[in-house]
Amino acid sequence: MLKLYIGNKNYSSWSMRPWVLLKQAGIDFDEVMIRFDSFEAGSEFKKMLGQVNPVGKVPVLMDEGFAIWDTLAIVEYIAEKFPEKKLWPPDSKARARARSVCAEMHSGFTALRSACPMNIEASLPEIGQLVWRDKPTLQAEITRIVAMWSGLLTEHGGPMLFGQFSIADAYFTPVCMRLKTYALPVPPSISAYVDRVCSLPGVKAWTDAALLEKDFLDFEEPYRVRR
């Protein structure tokens, strides 16, 4: 049985990607949540996670004692282990494009990450208005996301980025969460895609659990002093 180590569902965008992929694909796995307490070297989080991952970060996928960390490595491993699930698009060019946009998400969109950290249970539209007004780099990144998603949805006919649900949709799910939390301005077609993603059973299972956590971690909350 696969075992996936994750952090808090409300905050951990990186954990969300492989968890949603496994759940939506119907692949059995055991979840091990290591709640955030701090990211300092001596924290319980770091000590517990250090037993399975020398980098000390989530997520980590364990398969019969073998550890895989970094989300790109994890999703590639899952795709190879379960080829029948067709988690990448079958067409070679579409598959290359899906890998390209996942890599772009993996290494980019730093303004969005910084200004709008994932916080599923929060509603922060007023913060979204302020960061949109004050951060042109954020505007540029959202413009790029809108262009990317619009092009893929048009090319592949929806309802997901490459037609059917794929790794690419799982990879951009935390962006959907950010767009909703901060009410960032996007066209109706993009809002409709976000709604479709949020309605996926695997995504809904994650968000429902996030809403039940009720943790409030000040180092993950730049915009609130309480829940």
MARKETI-34247 format. One record per residue (C-alpha): residue number from 0; residue in three letters; x, z, y. Coordinates in Angstrom, 1 decimal, padded with zeros to 4 digits. Layout:
BEGIN
[pt NUM,"ALA",[X,Z,Y]] ...
# end
This chain:
BEGIN
[pt 0,"MET",[000.0,000.0,000.0]] [pt 1,"LEU",[001.3,-000.9,003.4]] [pt 2,"LYS",[001.7,002.0,005.9]] [pt 3,"LEU",[001.6,001.5,009.6]] [pt 4,"TYR",[002.9,004.1,012.0]] [pt 5,"ILE",[001.3,004.0,015.4]] [pt 6,"GLY",[001.0,006.0,018.6]] [pt 7,"ASN",[-002.2,007.0,020.5]] [pt 8,"LYS",[-004.8,004.3,020.3]] [pt 9,"ASN",[-005.8,004.8,023.9]] [pt 10,"TYR",[-002.4,004.1,025.3]] [pt 11,"SER",[-000.2,002.3,022.7]] [pt 12,"SER",[-000.6,-001.4,023.4]] [pt 13,"TRP",[002.3,-002.3,021.0]] [pt 14,"SER",[000.7,-000.3,018.2]] [pt 15,"MET",[-002.6,-002.1,018.8]] [pt 16,"ARG",[-001.3,-005.5,017.9]] [pt 17,"PRO",[-000.4,-005.1,014.2]] [pt 18,"TRP",[-003.2,-002.6,013.6]] [pt 19,"VAL",[-005.9,-005.0,014.9]] [pt 20,"LEU",[-004.2,-007.9,012.9]] [pt 21,"LEU",[-004.3,-006.0,009.7]] [pt 22,"LYS",[-007.8,-004.6,010.2]] [pt 23,"GLN",[-009.4,-007.9,011.3]] [pt 24,"ALA",[-007.7,-009.8,008.5]] [pt 25,"GLY",[-009.1,-007.4,005.9]] [pt 26,"ILE",[-005.7,-006.2,004.7]] [pt 27,"ASP",[-005.6,-002.7,003.3]] [pt 28,"PHE",[-003.1,-000.3,004.9]] [pt 29,"ASP",[-002.6,003.4,005.5]] [pt 30,"GLU",[-002.4,004.6,009.1]] [pt 31,"VAL",[000.0,007.2,010.2]] [pt 32,"MET",[-000.6,008.3,013.8]] [pt 33,"ILE",[002.2,010.1,015.6]] [pt 34,"ARG",[000.7,011.3,018.8]] [pt 35,"PHE",[002.7,011.0,022.0]] [pt 36,"ASP",[004.0,014.3,023.4]] [pt 37,"SER",[007.0,013.0,025.2]] [pt 38,"PHE",[009.5,010.2,024.8]] [pt 39,"GLU",[012.5,012.5,025.2]] [pt 40,"ALA",[015.1,012.7,022.4]] [pt 41,"GLY",[013.9,016.2,021.3]] [pt 42,"SER",[010.2,015.5,021.4]] [pt 43,"GLU",[008.2,015.8,018.2]] [pt 44,"PHE",[007.2,012.2,018.5]] [pt 45,"LYS",[010.9,011.1,018.5]] [pt 46,"LYS",[011.8,013.5,015.7]] [pt 47,"MET",[009.0,012.4,013.4]] [pt 48,"LEU",[009.4,008.7,014.1]] [pt 49,"GLY",[013.2,008.9,013.8]] [pt 50,"GLN",[012.6,009.6,010.1]] [pt 51,"VAL",[011.4,006.0,009.5]] [pt 52,"ASN",[012.7,004.0,012.5]] [pt 53,"PRO",[016.2,004.4,014.1]] [pt 54,"VAL",[014.9,003.0,017.3]] [pt 55,"GLY",[012.3,005.8,017.6]] [pt 56,"LYS",[009.4,003.6,018.7]] [pt 57,"VAL",[006.0,002.5,017.4]] [pt 58,"PRO",[004.8,000.5,015.6]] [pt 59,"VAL",[006.6,000.7,012.3]] [pt 60,"LEU",[005.3,-001.0,009.2]] [pt 61,"MET",[006.4,000.4,005.8]] [pt 62,"ASP",[006.2,-001.5,002.6]] [pt 63,"GLU",[007.3,000.3,-000.5]] [pt 64,"GLY",[009.8,002.3,001.5]] [pt 65,"PHE",[011.1,-000.7,003.5]] [pt 66,"ALA",[010.7,-000.3,007.3]] [pt 67,"ILE",[009.9,-003.1,009.7]] [pt 68,"TRP",[009.8,-002.5,013.4]] [pt 69,"ASP",[009.2,-004.6,016.5]] [pt 70,"THR",[005.8,-006.2,016.6]] [pt 71,"LEU",[007.1,-009.8,016.2]] [pt 72,"ALA",[008.9,-008.9,013.1]] [pt 73,"ILE",[005.9,-007.0,011.8]] [pt 74,"VAL",[003.4,-009.8,012.3]] [pt 75,"GLU",[005.8,-012.4,010.8]] [pt 76,"TYR",[006.2,-010.1,007.7]] [pt 77,"ILE",[002.5,-009.7,007.4]] [pt 78,"ALA",[001.9,-013.5,007.7]] [pt 79,"GLU",[004.5,-014.2,005.0]] [pt 80,"LYS",[003.2,-011.5,002.7]] [pt 81,"PHE",[-000.4,-012.6,002.9]] [pt 82,"PRO",[-000.2,-016.4,003.3]] [pt 83,"GLU",[-003.8,-016.8,002.1]] [pt 84,"LYS",[-005.0,-015.0,005.3]] [pt 85,"LYS",[-003.7,-018.0,007.4]] [pt 86,"LEU",[-002.7,-015.7,010.3]] [pt 87,"TRP",[-000.8,-018.5,012.0]] [pt 88,"PRO",[-002.5,-021.8,012.7]] [pt 89,"PRO",[-002.1,-024.3,009.8]] [pt 90,"ASP",[-001.0,-027.2,012.0]] [pt 91,"SER",[002.8,-027.1,012.6]] [pt 92,"LYS",[002.6,-027.8,016.4]] [pt 93,"ALA",[-000.2,-025.4,016.9]] [pt 94,"ARG",[001.8,-022.8,014.9]] [pt 95,"ALA",[004.8,-023.4,017.1]] [pt 96,"ARG",[002.7,-023.0,020.2]] [pt 97,"ALA",[001.1,-019.8,018.9]] [pt 98,"ARG",[004.6,-018.4,018.3]] [pt 99,"SER",[005.7,-019.5,021.7]] [pt 100,"VAL",[002.9,-017.7,023.5]] [pt 101,"CYS",[003.4,-014.6,021.4]] [pt 102,"ALA",[007.0,-014.6,022.3]] [pt 103,"GLU",[006.1,-015.1,026.0]] [pt 104,"MET",[003.9,-012.0,025.8]] [pt 105,"HIS",[006.5,-010.0,023.9]] [pt 106,"SER",[009.2,-010.5,026.6]] [pt 107,"GLY",[007.2,-011.2,029.7]] [pt 108,"PHE",[004.3,-010.1,032.0]] [pt 109,"THR",[006.3,-007.1,033.2]] [pt 110,"ALA",[004.3,-006.8,036.4]] [pt 111,"LEU",[001.0,-006.5,034.4]] [pt 112,"ARG",[002.6,-003.9,032.1]] [pt 113,"SER",[003.9,-001.9,034.9]] [pt 114,"ALA",[001.0,-002.0,037.3]] [pt 115,"CYS",[-001.8,-001.8,034.7]] [pt 116,"PRO",[-000.7,000.3,031.7]] [pt 117,"MET",[-003.2,000.2,028.8]] [pt 118,"ASN",[-005.8,003.0,029.1]] [pt 119,"ILE",[-008.9,002.0,027.1]] [pt 120,"GLU",[-011.1,004.9,028.0]] [pt 121,"ALA",[-010.5,004.7,031.7]] [pt 122,"SER",[-012.4,002.7,034.3]] [pt 123,"LEU",[-010.1,001.8,037.2]] [pt 124,"PRO",[-011.5,-001.1,039.1]] [pt 125,"GLU",[-010.5,000.3,042.5]] [pt 126,"ILE",[-006.9,000.5,041.2]] [pt 127,"GLY",[-007.2,-003.1,040.0]] [pt 128,"GLN",[-008.2,-004.2,043.5]] [pt 129,"LEU",[-005.3,-002.4,045.1]] [pt 130,"VAL",[-002.6,-003.8,042.7]] [pt 131,"TRP",[-004.1,-007.2,043.0]] [pt 132,"ARG",[-003.9,-007.0,046.8]] [pt 133,"ASP",[-000.4,-005.6,046.9]] [pt 134,"LYS",[001.5,-007.2,043.9]] [pt 135,"PRO",[001.8,-011.0,044.1]] [pt 136,"THR",[003.9,-011.0,040.9]] [pt 137,"LEU",[000.8,-009.5,039.1]] [pt 138,"GLN",[-001.4,-012.3,040.6]] [pt 139,"ALA",[001.1,-014.9,039.3]] [pt 140,"GLU",[001.1,-013.4,035.8]] [pt 141,"ILE",[-002.7,-013.3,035.6]] [pt 142,"THR",[-002.8,-016.9,036.9]] [pt 143,"ARG",[-000.4,-017.8,034.0]] [pt 144,"ILE",[-002.5,-016.0,031.5]] [pt 145,"VAL",[-005.7,-017.7,032.7]] [pt 146,"ALA",[-004.0,-021.1,032.5]] [pt 147,"MET",[-002.6,-020.4,029.0]] [pt 148,"TRP",[-005.9,-019.1,027.6]] [pt 149,"SER",[-008.0,-021.8,029.2]] [pt 150,"GLY",[-005.7,-024.6,027.9]] [pt 151,"LEU",[-005.7,-023.2,024.4]] [pt 152,"LEU",[-009.5,-022.5,024.3]] [pt 153,"THR",[-010.1,-026.1,025.5]] [pt 154,"GLU",[-007.6,-027.7,023.2]] [pt 155,"HIS",[-008.8,-025.8,020.0]] [pt 156,"GLY",[-012.5,-025.5,020.8]] [pt 157,"GLY",[-012.6,-021.7,020.6]] [pt 158,"PRO",[-014.0,-019.2,020.0]] [pt 159,"MET",[-010.4,-017.8,019.7]] [pt 160,"LEU",[-007.2,-019.2,021.2]] [pt 161,"PHE",[-006.4,-021.4,018.2]] [pt 162,"GLY",[-009.9,-021.8,016.9]] [pt 163,"GLN",[-010.2,-019.0,014.4]] [pt 164,"PHE",[-008.7,-015.5,014.8]] [pt 165,"SER",[-004.9,-015.5,014.6]] [pt 166,"ILE",[-001.9,-013.5,015.4]] [pt 167,"ALA",[-002.0,-014.9,019.0]] [pt 168,"ASP",[-005.4,-013.2,019.6]] [pt 169,"ALA",[-004.1,-009.9,018.2]] [pt 170,"TYR",[-001.1,-010.2,020.4]] [pt 171,"PHE",[-003.1,-010.6,023.5]] [pt 172,"THR",[-005.8,-008.0,022.7]] [pt 173,"PRO",[-004.1,-005.3,024.9]] [pt 174,"VAL",[-004.2,-007.8,027.8]] [pt 175,"CYS",[-008.0,-008.0,027.3]] [pt 176,"MET",[-008.1,-004.2,027.4]] [pt 177,"ARG",[-006.2,-004.2,030.7]] [pt 178,"LEU",[-008.4,-006.9,032.3]] [pt 179,"LYS",[-011.4,-004.7,031.5]] [pt 180,"THR",[-010.0,-001.4,032.5]] [pt 181,"TYR",[-008.8,-002.7,035.9]] [pt 182,"ALA",[-011.5,-005.3,036.4]] [pt 183,"LEU",[-008.9,-007.9,037.3]] [pt 184,"PRO",[-010.5,-011.1,038.7]] [pt 185,"VAL",[-010.6,-013.9,036.1]] [pt 186,"PRO",[-012.9,-016.9,035.6]] [pt 187,"PRO",[-016.2,-016.5,033.6]] [pt 188,"SER",[-014.7,-018.5,030.7]] [pt 189,"ILE",[-011.9,-016.0,030.4]] [pt 190,"SER",[-014.2,-013.0,030.7]] [pt 191,"ALA",[-016.3,-014.5,027.9]] [pt 192,"TYR",[-013.1,-014.8,025.7]] [pt 193,"VAL",[-012.3,-011.2,026.5]] [pt 194,"ASP",[-015.8,-010.1,025.4]] [pt 195,"ARG",[-015.5,-012.1,022.2]] [pt 196,"VAL",[-012.2,-010.4,021.4]] [pt 197,"CYS",[-013.6,-007.0,022.2]] [pt 198,"SER",[-016.5,-007.7,019.8]] [pt 199,"LEU",[-014.3,-008.4,016.9]] [pt 200,"PRO",[-014.7,-005.7,014.2]] [pt 201,"GLY",[-011.0,-004.9,014.1]] [pt 202,"VAL",[-010.8,-004.5,017.9]] [pt 203,"LYS",[-014.0,-002.5,018.0]] [pt 204,"ALA",[-012.7,-000.1,015.3]] [pt 205,"TRP",[-009.6,000.5,017.4]] [pt 206,"THR",[-011.4,001.0,020.7]] [pt 207,"ASP",[-014.0,003.3,019.2]] [pt 208,"ALA",[-011.2,005.5,017.8]] [pt 209,"ALA",[-009.4,005.4,021.2]] [pt 210,"LEU",[-012.5,006.8,022.9]] [pt 211,"LEU",[-012.6,009.7,020.4]] [pt 212,"GLU",[-009.0,010.8,021.0]] [pt 213,"LYS",[-009.6,012.6,024.3]] [pt 214,"ASP",[-005.9,013.2,024.9]] [pt 215,"PHE",[-004.8,013.2,028.5]] [pt 216,"LEU",[-001.0,012.5,028.8]] [pt 217,"ASP",[000.2,012.8,032.4]] [pt 218,"PHE",[003.2,010.5,031.7]] [pt 219,"GLU",[000.7,007.8,030.6]] [pt 220,"GLU",[-001.6,008.4,033.6]] [pt 221,"PRO",[-000.2,007.1,036.9]] [pt 222,"TYR",[-003.6,006.8,038.5]] [pt 223,"ARG",[-005.5,009.9,037.3]] [pt 224,"VAL",[-005.0,013.7,037.4]] [pt 225,"ARG",[-007.8,014.3,034.7]] [pt 226,"ARG",[-010.0,012.5,032.4]] 
# end
